[in-house]
């Protein structure tokens, strides 16, 4: 790693942190944000990210302001720089590795601009370092923390993600789950890529199995454009599942529902990280995305049962460690994970929670 990043933020008075684009990645940035707040208690910390990320991070005492701005496409963030320059940051810390984020930082007018040296973007940054993850898979949690360690000149040992739920979000979540018997299980069958989605028929069979084995109340969630798959699962579940879309789920409500659920079962997508932020037990299904890029650290001293908070089920758990699942999509098909294995993992986590 380059040496010129070390303690670059030491005298920073107004820091702007560019957030990642995805919900899950933003949750994985919370340990680094927490460290920034701890070590820069008198610094104004402003977060810059796309719409919706303020909702994810709301209530956390680790930043002062969150500015939402169009962050996708080249013209989105650069077509209107006025809100970015109005932050008046003297330092920018870049969690994304994109050239676009470096251009935003450069155009912001901040003198100090810190980021990993990726995609030939060193021209636009004042302080860079070469990341170790260029050759080996590394969790985004550690990616953000390692960069922040260098920028602060300190060590970050607590790398557990965290989120906060407001009273209003909890109330919305309660309404979404109202009437479901305990244990309450949320299924999240969507994903931004079709090849990351465990089959709808499997989710439906799982809902029936959880009702029959555990008496579970099962709710299926998804975004508005995932209503077809949610409806298909509910229709095929023989009355074992309800749709949270039909109950008016929003991002705020989903936070509250996951925070109060006994278990989440999900593909590799954003709600998985929400569960981690609330210490909600989770079964996560990984197909052609390597789990090592999103490893989540267990909180310290919060698990008296010694059962992991998250149970990972991987399409091909026997891949050699030098093989990245993303590169062997035909082998690492998510449909290779069986309903029986998911039901077993789910019942183990439910039993541990209820003990």
C-alpha positions in Angstrom: 0.0 0.0 0.0 1.2 3.5 -0.7 2.5 5.6 2.2 1.2 9.0 1.2 -2.4 8.2 2.4 -1.3 7.8 6.1 -3.1 10.3 8.4 -4.3 12.3 5.4 -7.4 13.3 7.4 -5.6 14.2 10.6 -6.4 18.0 10.4 -9.6 17.7 8.4 -12.4 20.1 9.5 -15.1 19.3 6.9 -15.0 15.8 5.5 -17.2 14.4 2.7 -17.4 10.7 2.3 -18.6 9.4 -1.1 -20.8 6.3 -0.4 -21.1 3.2 -2.5 -24.1 2.9 -4.8 -25.7 -0.3 -3.4 -27.6 -0.6 -0.2 -25.6 -3.6 1.0 -22.2 -1.9 0.3 -23.4 1.2 2.2 -24.3 -0.9 5.2 -20.8 -2.5 4.9 -19.3 1.0 5.1 -20.8 1.6 8.6 -17.7 0.3 10.6 -15.5 2.7 8.7 -17.9 5.6 9.2 -18.1 4.7 12.9 -14.3 4.9 13.1 -14.2 8.3 11.4 -16.7 9.7 13.9 -14.7 8.3 16.8 -11.4 9.6 15.7 -12.6 12.9 14.2 -15.1 14.0 16.9 -15.0 17.7 15.9 -15.1 17.2 12.2 -18.2 17.9 10.1 -18.9 14.6 8.4 -21.1 14.8 5.3 -22.1 11.7 3.3 -22.7 11.9 -0.4 -24.7 9.2 -2.1 -27.7 8.3 -4.3 -31.3 8.6 -3.2 -32.4 6.1 -0.5 -29.1 5.8 1.3 -30.1 8.4 3.8 -33.0 6.2 4.8 -30.7 3.2 5.3 -28.3 5.2 7.6 -30.8 7.4 9.4 -30.5 7.6 13.1 -26.8 6.5 13.3 -24.7 9.0 15.3 -21.8 8.6 12.9 -22.4 11.5 10.5 -23.8 15.1 10.5 -25.5 15.3 7.1 -26.3 13.1 4.1 -26.6 14.7 0.7 -28.5 12.7 -1.9 -27.5 13.3 -5.5 -27.8 11.4 -8.8 -24.7 9.2 -8.7 -25.2 7.0 -11.7 -23.9 7.6 -15.2 -21.3 10.2 -16.1 -23.7 13.1 -16.5 -25.7 12.3 -13.4 -23.3 13.6 -10.7 -21.4 16.0 -12.9 -24.4 17.7 -14.5 -25.1 19.7 -11.3 -22.1 20.2 -9.1 -23.6 23.0 -7.0 -24.9 20.7 -4.2 -21.5 18.9 -4.0 -19.5 22.1 -3.9 -21.9 23.6 -1.4 -20.7 20.9 1.1 -17.5 23.0 1.1 -15.4 20.0 2.1 -11.7 20.3 2.7 -11.3 16.5 2.3 -13.0 13.8 0.3 -12.8 10.1 1.2 -13.9 7.8 -1.6 -15.3 4.4 -0.8 -16.2 3.5 -4.4 -13.4 2.4 -6.6 -14.8 4.1 -9.8 -13.2 6.7 -12.0 -16.5 8.6 -11.7 -16.1 9.1 -7.9 -12.6 10.4 -8.4 -13.9 13.0 -10.9 -16.6 14.0 -8.5 -14.0 14.5 -5.7 -11.7 16.5 -8.1 -14.6 18.7 -9.2 -15.7 19.3 -5.6 -12.8 21.6 -5.0 -11.6 19.7 -1.9 -7.8 19.9 -1.5 -7.5 16.4 0.1 -8.9 13.5 -2.0 -8.3 10.0 -0.6 -9.0 6.7 -2.4 -7.6 3.4 -3.7 -5.5 3.7 -6.8 -7.9 1.9 -9.2 -8.9 2.5 -12.9 -6.1 5.0 -13.5 -7.7 7.6 -11.3 -4.6 8.7 -9.4 -4.6 11.8 -11.6 -7.7 13.1 -9.8 -6.7 12.2 -6.2 -4.3 13.8 -3.9 -3.6 10.7 -1.7 -3.7 7.2 -3.1 -2.8 3.7 -2.0 -2.6 0.4 -3.9 -5.0 -2.1 -2.5 -4.2 -5.7 -1.5 -7.5 -6.9 -3.0 -6.2 -6.4 -6.5 -5.3 -10.1 -6.5 -7.4 -11.8 -3.7 -11.0 -11.5 -2.7 -11.6 -9.1 0.1 -14.8 -8.1 1.8 -16.0 -4.5 1.1 -16.2 -4.1 4.9 -12.4 -4.6 5.0 -11.9 -2.6 1.8 -13.5 0.5 3.4 -11.9 0.0 6.8 -8.4 -0.6 5.4 -8.6 2.7 3.5 -10.0 4.5 6.5 -7.2 3.1 8.7 -4.6 4.5 6.4 -6.4 7.9 6.2 -6.7 8.2 10.0 -3.3 6.6 10.8 -5.0 4.2 13.3 -6.4 0.6 13.6 -10.0 -0.3 13.2 -10.7 -3.5 15.2 -14.5 -3.3 15.5 -15.7 -4.2 12.0 -19.3 -5.2 12.7 -21.9 -3.4 10.7 -24.7 -1.5 12.5 -28.0 0.2 11.7 -30.6 2.1 13.6 -34.4 1.7 13.5 -36.6 4.7 14.4 -39.9 4.4 16.3 -41.7 5.1 13.1 -39.8 2.4 11.2 -40.5 -0.1 13.9 -44.2 0.8 13.9 -44.3 0.3 10.1 -42.5 -3.0 10.4 -44.9 -4.1 13.1 -47.9 -3.4 10.9 -46.3 -5.3 8.0 -45.9 -8.4 10.2 -49.1 -8.0 12.2 -51.1 -11.3 12.6 -48.2 -13.6 11.6 -47.5 -16.4 14.1 -44.1 -16.7 15.7 -41.5 -17.5 14.7 -41.8 -14.8 11.9 -39.6 -15.5 8.8 -39.1 -13.1 5.9 -38.2 -14.4 2.5 -36.4 -12.1 0.1 -36.4 -13.8 -3.4 -35.3 -10.9 -5.5 -31.8 -9.7 -6.6 -30.4 -7.3 -9.1 -29.3 -10.2 -11.3 -31.5 -13.1 -12.4 -28.7 -15.6 -11.9 -28.5 -14.7 -8.2 -32.1 -15.6 -7.6 -32.9 -19.0 -6.0 -36.0 -20.4 -7.9 -39.4 -19.1 -6.8 -40.7 -22.7 -6.6 -38.0 -23.4 -4.0 -39.0 -20.4 -1.9 -42.6 -21.6 -2.0 -41.6 -25.1 -0.9 -39.5 -23.6 1.8 -42.4 -21.6 3.1 -44.5 -24.7 3.4 -41.7 -26.6 5.1 -41.2 -23.8 7.7 -44.9 -23.7 8.4 -45.2 -27.5 8.8 -41.9 -27.9 10.8 -41.9 -24.8 13.0 -45.3 -23.3 12.7 -43.6 -20.2 11.2 -45.4 -17.2 9.9 -43.8 -16.4 6.6 -43.8 -13.1 4.7 -42.3 -12.6 1.2 -40.8 -9.2 0.4 -39.5 -7.5 -2.7 -39.4 -4.2 -4.6 -42.3 -3.1 -6.8 -40.7 -4.5 -9.9 -40.4 -7.9 -8.2 -44.1 -8.3 -7.5 -44.4 -11.1 -10.1 -41.9 -13.4 -8.3 -43.4 -12.5 -4.9 -46.9 -13.2 -6.1 -45.8 -16.5 -7.6 -44.3 -17.7 -4.3 -47.3 -16.7 -2.3 -49.7 -18.4 -4.8 -47.7 -21.6 -4.7 -47.2 -21.7 -0.9 -50.5 -23.3 -0.1 -51.4 -20.4 2.3 -48.1 -20.6 4.1 -46.9 -17.1 3.1 -48.2 -13.6 2.7 -46.9 -10.7 0.5 -45.4 -7.7 2.1 -45.8 -5.8 -1.2 -49.6 -6.3 -0.8 -49.2 -4.8 2.7 -47.5 -1.7 1.4 -43.8 -2.4 2.2 -41.4 0.6 1.9 -37.7 0.8 2.6 -38.5 2.3 6.0 -41.0 -0.5 6.7 -38.6 -3.2 5.5 -36.0 -2.0 8.0 -38.6 -2.2 10.8 -39.8 -5.6 9.7 -36.3 -7.1 9.4 -35.3 -5.7 12.8 -38.3 -7.5 14.4 -38.2 -10.7 12.4 -36.9 -14.0 13.9 -35.2 -14.9 10.6 -34.5 -13.6 7.1 -33.8 -16.0 4.2 -32.4 -14.1 1.2 -30.4 -14.2 -1.9 -27.1 -12.2 -2.0 -28.6 -8.7 -2.0 -29.3 -5.7 0.2 -31.7 -7.1 2.8 -29.0 -9.5 3.9 -27.0 -6.6 5.1 -30.0 -5.0 6.8 -30.4 -8.2 8.8 -26.7 -8.0 9.8 -27.1 -4.4 10.9 -29.9 -5.4 13.3 -28.4 -8.7 14.4 -31.3 -10.6 12.9 -30.5 -14.2 12.1 -30.1 -14.8 8.4 -29.7 -17.6 5.9 -27.9 -16.2 2.8 -27.9 -18.0 -0.5 -24.8 -17.6 -2.8 -24.6 -18.6 -6.4 -22.3 -16.9 -8.9 -21.2 -14.2 -6.5 -18.2 -15.0 -4.3 -19.2 -14.7 -0.6 -15.7 -13.5 0.3 -16.4 -10.1 -1.3 -19.1 -9.5 1.3 -17.9 -11.2 4.4 -19.7 -9.8 7.5 -17.9 -9.7 10.8 -19.8 -11.0 13.9 -20.4 -8.5 16.6 -18.4 -9.0 19.8 -20.0 -10.7 22.8 -23.6 -10.7 21.4 -24.1 -14.4 20.8 -24.6 -16.5 23.9 -25.6 -19.6 21.9 -22.4 -19.8 19.9 -24.6 -20.2 16.8 -23.4 -17.8 14.0 -25.8 -14.9 13.3 -25.6 -15.8 9.6 -25.6 -19.2 7.9 -24.1 -19.1 4.4 -25.2 -21.6 1.9 -22.9 -21.7 -1.2 -23.8 -23.3 -4.5 -20.5 -25.0 -4.8 -18.8 -25.1 -1.4 -15.9 -27.2 -2.7 -14.5 -24.6 -5.1 -10.8 -24.3 -4.6 -10.0 -21.0 -2.7 -8.1 -19.7 -5.7 -11.3 -19.9 -7.8 -13.7 -17.0 -7.6 -17.3 -18.0 -7.9 -18.1 -15.0 -10.1 -15.8 -16.5 -12.8 -17.5 -19.9 -12.9 -21.2 -19.0 -13.1 -22.1 -22.3 -14.8 -20.7 -24.3 -11.9 -21.8 -21.9 -9.1 -25.6 -22.0 -10.0 -27.7 -20.9 -7.1 -30.3 -23.5 -8.0 -27.8 -26.2 -6.8 -28.7 -25.2 -3.2 -31.5 -27.6 -2.1 -34.7 -26.7 -0.2 -33.7 -29.3 2.4 -30.4 -27.6 3.2 -32.1 -24.2 3.5 -34.8 -25.6 5.7 -32.2 -27.2 7.9 -30.2 -24.0 8.3 -33.4 -22.0 9.0 -34.6 -24.4 11.7 -31.1 -24.4 13.4 -31.0 -20.7 13.6 -34.6 -20.4 14.8 -34.0 -23.0 17.4 -30.9 -21.2 18.6 -32.8 -17.8 18.8 -35.7 -19.3 20.7 -33.6 -21.1 23.3 
